[in-house]
């Protein structure tokens, strides 16, 4: 009763009943892979909630103070205000360590979900018309998430994050012409300096999250406005969609997924330690840290820098440092190709119509092989980013391991692409043969049913021996005269 009154009150003021009814009946596809985007959305919600809590206690300042907190090994040492507040959150604030680790894990899963979601879109060709703009929005979301992830773990001002910040500063400086200006804009000049943490903090909690939130709204709005894609299957065409309505089925699934994601992130935050800043200690520009690794989503850039030969390039008066090629040029080419991919494919395929039915990966073996090659290339680079830890774990020389990885970075993508192409071709052939066999069996079944129906409808027919000189004298019981006469006529024509 109360719900009806509230609904009527709102509808009488806003006239929203028609829109709500239409929204409730909106159909979403049922396949699990379509939920990867929602995983990213829910991780972003968790990031906003946990980040808001952390912002109440964090102070982004590199001013040096003496530490007098609860962590005894650092008492009396000079640390930055940012590092001191990070220790305070982790060791003194109620649920502070849980919330901080949930925030970090949610960021890692957020990036993973975006990458998995974009991979699903790429391998099923879901970026085709009319979804090219949404592909660009998704790629921009990935770039912003990568940037904000780097800003986030650089704020702790511990030895690990300080090392990464120094690497990021060097990468910016390696960009010809505009590099020093970018370093000043984002980091306030030479790192470390008093402006670095405040600038990155403001971008981390205000600018970039606002851009991500706006793009998420735009992304969801375009999905809602355009027809959803669907995997090939019965009754699934460019004009029809098979799935569940928003209310109540899809809403129940979404709420269940939200609770599952929140529970998984909370469990990781409670039981899986990540970024123990008290172990790393405060950042010291004169110190370095063995085994320093960035988060996984930037590990491939770290690996590219480790595996790339140290070669500088001089163009006239300009010196292009060795970091530029693996850390700027290579990632830029990768992202530029991904941004332009829908338009490049459209240029070669001449596909002008709207495409709402997805292509299975085995239906497009060349593109699938190319995608597998790129992912294999990234995986080798990611492995190279941890070559020192791997060599220690395996008891091998890091030089030998790096040599092997430098070979694999060229060989492994080619082998993976060839294997993927062969698998796709065989799957396509087997599926085509299976479809042909199914069609033949369906045709045989249809003809069997027709023949069976004709036998059931047909009346008995009695053929009598041929009799010279006339028609039979008597008609047997139960046989129609016309059929008996036809049989006699046939016998008569065979025996003149």
Secondary structure, DSSP 4 states (H G I P E B T S, - for coil): -HHHHHHHHHHHHH--HHHHHHHHT-EE---GGGGHHHHHHHHHHHHHHHHHHHHTT------EEE--SS-GGGTT-EEEHHHHHHHHHHHTSTTHHHHHHHHHHHHHHHHHHHHHHHHHHHHTTTTSTT-HHHHHHHHHHHHHHHHHHHHHHHTT-BHHHHHHHHHHHHHHHTSTTTHHHHHHHHH-SSSS-HHHHHHHHHIIIIIHHHHHHHHHHHHHHHHHHSPPPB-S-TT--TT---SEEIIIIIHHHHHHHHHHHHHHHHHHHHHS----HHHH-B--TT---TT----HHHHHHHHHHHHS----EEETTEEE-THHIIIIIHHHHHHHHHHHHHHHHHHHH---S---BPPPGGGSHHHHHHHHHHHHHHHHHHHHTTHHHHHHHHT--HHHHHHHHHHHHHHHHHHHHHHHHHHHHHHHHHHHHHHHHHHHHHHHHHHHHHHHHHHHHSPP--PPPP-TTSS-S---TT--HHHHHHHHHHHHHH--
